[in-house]
Amino acid sequence: MESRPPARCRTCRPSPGWLDFADPALWAWVAVAVMLVVPAFSVLA
């Protein structure tokens, strides 16, 4: 394995697509979706 500069690690590592569980942006979208969906279900319930 060749050593790569740390700045490129995020772009050069293989990504499983949009479901990248190591990506903080994905969890930010998940948190937003949960905050929007939970109140809607509590109103409907």
N, CA, C and O atoms as a GROMACS GRO file, in nm:
protein
  180
    1MET      N    1   0.085  -0.120   0.000
    1MET     CA    2   0.000   0.000   0.000
    1MET      C    3   0.088   0.125   0.000
    1MET      O    4   0.181   0.135   0.079
    2GLU      N    5   0.058   0.217  -0.087
    2GLU     CA    6   0.134   0.342  -0.090
    2GLU      C    7   0.073   0.441   0.007
    2GLU      O    8  -0.049   0.443   0.027
    3SER      N    9   0.157   0.523   0.067
    3SER     CA   10   0.107   0.622   0.162
    3SER      C   11   0.057   0.745   0.086
    3SER      O   12   0.125   0.796  -0.002
    4ARG      N   13  -0.061   0.789   0.122
    4ARG     CA   14  -0.119   0.907   0.057
    4ARG      C   15  -0.126   1.021   0.159
    4ARG      O   16  -0.134   0.996   0.279
    5PRO      N   17  -0.123   1.145   0.113
    5PRO     CA   18  -0.137   1.259   0.204
    5PRO      C   19  -0.275   1.257   0.269
    5PRO      O   20  -0.374   1.222   0.204
    6PRO      N   21  -0.285   1.294   0.397
    6PRO     CA   22  -0.413   1.288   0.469
    6PRO      C   23  -0.522   1.372   0.404
    6PRO      O   24  -0.640   1.340   0.416
    7ALA      N   25  -0.485   1.480   0.335
    7ALA     CA   26  -0.585   1.569   0.277
    7ALA      C   27  -0.662   1.498   0.166
    7ALA      O   28  -0.776   1.534   0.137
    8ARG      N   29  -0.601   1.396   0.103
    8ARG     CA   30  -0.666   1.328  -0.007
    8ARG      C   31  -0.739   1.201   0.037
    8ARG      O   32  -0.806   1.137  -0.044
    9CYS      N   33  -0.727   1.165   0.161
    9CYS     CA   34  -0.784   1.039   0.207
    9CYS      C   35  -0.936   1.036   0.188
    9CYS      O   36  -0.993   0.931   0.156
   10ARG      N   37  -0.999   1.150   0.206
   10ARG     CA   38  -1.145   1.151   0.196
   10ARG      C   39  -1.191   1.134   0.052
   10ARG      O   40  -1.297   1.076   0.027
   11THR      N   41  -1.113   1.184  -0.043
   11THR     CA   42  -1.155   1.178  -0.183
   11THR      C   43  -1.105   1.051  -0.251
   11THR      O   44  -1.165   1.005  -0.348
   12CYS      N   45  -0.994   0.993  -0.200
   12CYS     CA   46  -0.937   0.879  -0.271
   12CYS      C   47  -0.989   0.746  -0.216
   12CYS      O   48  -0.977   0.644  -0.283
   13ARG      N   49  -1.046   0.746  -0.097
   13ARG     CA   50  -1.094   0.619  -0.042
   13ARG      C   51  -1.222   0.576  -0.114
   13ARG      O   52  -1.300   0.661  -0.157
   14PRO      N   53  -1.244   0.447  -0.128
   14PRO     CA   54  -1.364   0.399  -0.196
   14PRO      C   55  -1.489   0.431  -0.114
   14PRO      O   56  -1.490   0.414   0.008
   15SER      N   57  -1.590   0.476  -0.181
   15SER     CA   58  -1.715   0.511  -0.114
   15SER      C   59  -1.824   0.415  -0.158
   15SER      O   60  -1.837   0.386  -0.277
   16PRO      N   61  -1.905   0.364  -0.064
   16PRO     CA   62  -2.013   0.271  -0.099
   16PRO      C   63  -2.132   0.341  -0.162
   16PRO      O   64  -2.242   0.286  -0.162
   17GLY      N   65  -2.113   0.460  -0.216
   17GLY     CA   66  -2.226   0.533  -0.274
   17GLY      C   67  -2.270   0.644  -0.180
   17GLY      O   68  -2.189   0.699  -0.105
   18TRP      N   69  -2.398   0.676  -0.183
   18TRP     CA   70  -2.446   0.786  -0.098
   18TRP      C   71  -2.467   0.740   0.046
   18TRP      O   72  -2.474   0.822   0.137
   19LEU      N   73  -2.475   0.609   0.067
   19LEU     CA   74  -2.488   0.557   0.203
   19LEU      C   75  -2.350   0.537   0.263
   19LEU      O   76  -2.305   0.424   0.283
   20ASP      N   77  -2.283   0.647   0.291
   20ASP     CA   78  -2.151   0.642   0.351
   20ASP      C   79  -2.164   0.674   0.499
   20ASP      O   80  -2.176   0.790   0.538
   21PHE      N   81  -2.163   0.569   0.583
   21PHE     CA   82  -2.194   0.588   0.724
   21PHE      C   83  -2.084   0.660   0.800
   21PHE      O   84  -2.102   0.696   0.916
   22ALA      N   85  -1.969   0.681   0.736
   22ALA     CA   86  -1.861   0.757   0.800
   22ALA      C   87  -1.870   0.905   0.764
   22ALA      O   88  -1.786   0.985   0.806
   23ASP      N   89  -1.971   0.940   0.685
   23ASP     CA   90  -1.983   1.078   0.638
   23ASP      C   91  -2.072   1.159   0.732
   23ASP      O   92  -2.190   1.127   0.746
   24PRO      N   93  -2.018   1.263   0.799
   24PRO     CA   94  -2.100   1.343   0.891
   24PRO      C   95  -2.218   1.411   0.821
   24PRO      O   96  -2.321   1.434   0.884
   25ALA      N   97  -2.204   1.442   0.693
   25ALA     CA   98  -2.313   1.508   0.622
   25ALA      C   99  -2.435   1.417   0.612
   25ALA      O  100  -2.549   1.463   0.620
   26LEU      N  101  -2.411   1.286   0.596
   26LEU     CA  102  -2.523   1.191   0.591
   26LEU      C  103  -2.600   1.193   0.722
   26LEU      O  104  -2.723   1.194   0.722
   27TRP      N  105  -2.527   1.193   0.833
   27TRP     CA  106  -2.594   1.193   0.964
   27TRP      C  107  -2.665   1.325   0.990
   27TRP      O  108  -2.765   1.329   1.061
   28ALA      N  109  -2.613   1.434   0.933
   28ALA     CA  110  -2.681   1.563   0.946
   28ALA      C  111  -2.817   1.557   0.876
   28ALA      O  112  -2.916   1.606   0.930
   29TRP      N  113  -2.821   1.499   0.755
   29TRP     CA  114  -2.948   1.484   0.683
   29TRP      C  115  -3.042   1.389   0.758
   29TRP      O  116  -3.163   1.413   0.762
   30VAL      N  117  -2.986   1.281   0.817
   30VAL     CA  118  -3.069   1.188   0.894
   30VAL      C  119  -3.131   1.259   1.013
   30VAL      O  120  -3.249   1.239   1.042
   31ALA      N  121  -3.054   1.343   1.082
   31ALA     CA  122  -3.106   1.415   1.198
   31ALA      C  123  -3.217   1.511   1.155
   31ALA      O  124  -3.319   1.522   1.224
   32VAL      N  125  -3.199   1.579   1.043
   32VAL     CA  126  -3.302   1.672   0.995
   32VAL      C  127  -3.428   1.596   0.958
   32VAL      O  128  -3.539   1.639   0.991
   33ALA      N  129  -3.412   1.482   0.891
   33ALA     CA  130  -3.529   1.402   0.851
   33ALA      C  131  -3.605   1.352   0.974
   33ALA      O  132  -3.728   1.354   0.976
   34VAL      N  133  -3.531   1.308   1.076
   34VAL     CA  134  -3.597   1.259   1.198
   34VAL      C  135  -3.673   1.371   1.266
   34VAL      O  136  -3.785   1.351   1.313
   35MET      N  137  -3.612   1.489   1.274
   35MET     CA  138  -3.678   1.602   1.341
   35MET      C  139  -3.804   1.645   1.266
   35MET      O  140  -3.897   1.698   1.326
   36LEU      N  141  -3.808   1.623   1.134
   36LEU     CA  142  -3.927   1.659   1.057
   36LEU      C  143  -4.033   1.551   1.063
   36LEU      O  144  -4.153   1.581   1.064
   37VAL      N  145  -3.992   1.424   1.068
   37VAL     CA  146  -4.087   1.313   1.060
   37VAL      C  147  -4.152   1.285   1.196
   37VAL      O  148  -4.271   1.255   1.203
   38VAL      N  149  -4.074   1.294   1.303
   38VAL     CA  150  -4.128   1.260   1.436
   38VAL      C  151  -4.246   1.349   1.475
   38VAL      O  152  -4.347   1.295   1.521
   39PRO      N  153  -4.238   1.482   1.461
   39PRO     CA  154  -4.355   1.564   1.495
   39PRO      C  155  -4.476   1.533   1.406
   39PRO      O  156  -4.590   1.540   1.451
   40ALA      N  157  -4.451   1.500   1.280
   40ALA     CA  158  -4.562   1.468   1.190
   40ALA      C  159  -4.633   1.342   1.238
   40ALA      O  160  -4.756   1.336   1.237
   41PHE      N  161  -4.559   1.241   1.280
   41PHE     CA  162  -4.621   1.118   1.329
   41PHE      C  163  -4.692   1.142   1.461
   41PHE      O  164  -4.796   1.081   1.487
   42SER      N  165  -4.637   1.230   1.546
   42SER     CA  166  -4.702   1.255   1.674
   42SER      C  167  -4.834   1.328   1.654
   42SER      O  168  -4.927   1.313   1.733
   43VAL      N  169  -4.843   1.409   1.547
   43VAL     CA  170  -4.969   1.478   1.518
   43VAL      C  171  -5.071   1.379   1.461
   43VAL      O  172  -5.189   1.387   1.493
   44LEU      N  173  -5.024   1.288   1.377
   44LEU     CA  174  -5.115   1.193   1.314
   44LEU      C  175  -5.160   1.085   1.412
   44LEU      O  176  -5.271   1.032   1.401
   45ALA      N  177  -5.076   1.052   1.508
   45ALA     CA  178  -5.108   0.943   1.600
   45ALA      C  179  -5.224   0.979   1.692
   45ALA      O  180  -5.264   0.898   1.776
   0.00000   0.00000   0.00000
